[in-house]
Amino acid sequence: MAEIPLAVVLRIMKVAGAERANRKAVKMIAEKAEDYGSDVAREAVSLTKRAERKTISANDVKLATERVNR
């Protein structure tokens, strides 16, 4: 089940140009966003631990995003 509020996902879709979206489409995008976010977070945590730090930095997230998008 999606943890990202569906209203937020629908708002993002509308900003992207969608006039309307059915509930199934909104749920699917929410699930995909969560999957992607989890992948980026896992990679950022790995980079942070490798650098022997406890705090994830914006740079860790940037590098993690680049690695996940390969």
Backbone torsions as a table, in degrees:
resi	resn	phi	psi	omega
1	MET	NA	141.7	-177.2
2	ALA	-71.5	136.9	176.0
3	GLU	-96.8	-22.0	176.7
4	ILE	-73.5	128.6	179.7
5	PRO	-57.9	133.0	-176.9
6	LEU	-64.0	-29.7	178.0
7	ALA	-64.0	-36.1	178.2
8	VAL	-67.2	-43.1	178.9
9	VAL	-62.8	-43.6	179.0
10	LEU	-61.5	-41.2	178.6
11	ARG	-62.2	-42.2	177.4
12	ILE	-61.9	-42.4	179.0
13	MET	-62.3	-40.2	179.6
14	LYS	-67.8	-38.8	176.0
15	VAL	-62.1	-33.4	178.7
16	ALA	-75.7	-7.3	175.8
17	GLY	117.0	-3.3	179.8
18	ALA	-71.5	132.3	174.8
19	GLU	-81.9	-40.1	-179.2
20	ARG	-146.9	158.1	175.7
21	ALA	-152.7	138.9	178.2
22	ASN	-80.8	162.7	-174.6
23	ARG	-58.0	-38.5	-179.2
24	LYS	-63.5	-41.1	178.9
25	ALA	-65.1	-42.5	179.6
26	VAL	-63.3	-44.3	178.6
27	LYS	-62.1	-40.7	-178.7
28	MET	-64.2	-43.9	178.7
29	ILE	-65.1	-39.2	177.8
30	ALA	-60.3	-44.5	179.5
31	GLU	-63.8	-43.6	179.5
32	LYS	-64.7	-39.9	179.1
33	ALA	-63.8	-41.2	178.2
34	GLU	-66.1	-41.2	177.2
35	ASP	-59.9	-47.5	-179.4
36	TYR	-63.5	-45.8	179.7
37	GLY	-61.1	-39.4	177.6
38	SER	-65.1	-41.6	177.9
39	ASP	-62.2	-44.9	179.5
40	VAL	-65.0	-44.0	-179.9
41	ALA	-61.6	-44.4	178.9
42	ARG	-59.6	-44.7	179.9
43	GLU	-65.8	-40.6	178.6
44	ALA	-63.6	-40.8	177.3
45	VAL	-62.2	-43.1	179.1
46	SER	-60.6	-45.1	179.1
47	LEU	-63.4	-40.1	-179.9
48	THR	-64.9	-44.8	179.2
49	LYS	-64.9	-40.2	179.1
50	ARG	-60.6	-33.5	178.4
51	ALA	-85.4	5.8	179.4
52	GLU	56.8	44.6	175.5
53	ARG	-121.3	164.9	177.7
54	LYS	-108.2	-22.1	-175.7
55	THR	-100.8	125.6	176.7
56	ILE	-76.5	130.9	179.7
57	SER	-101.8	165.3	176.3
58	ALA	-60.2	-34.9	178.7
59	ASN	-64.8	-37.8	175.8
60	ASP	-61.1	-43.2	-179.7
61	VAL	-65.3	-41.8	179.3
62	LYS	-60.7	-48.6	-179.8
63	LEU	-65.6	-40.1	178.7
64	ALA	-62.1	-40.8	178.2
65	THR	-61.6	-43.3	179.0
66	GLU	-62.8	-40.7	-179.4
67	ARG	-68.7	-40.3	180.0
68	VAL	-67.5	-34.3	-177.1
69	ASN	-78.3	-3.2	179.7
70	ARG	-66.1	NA	NA
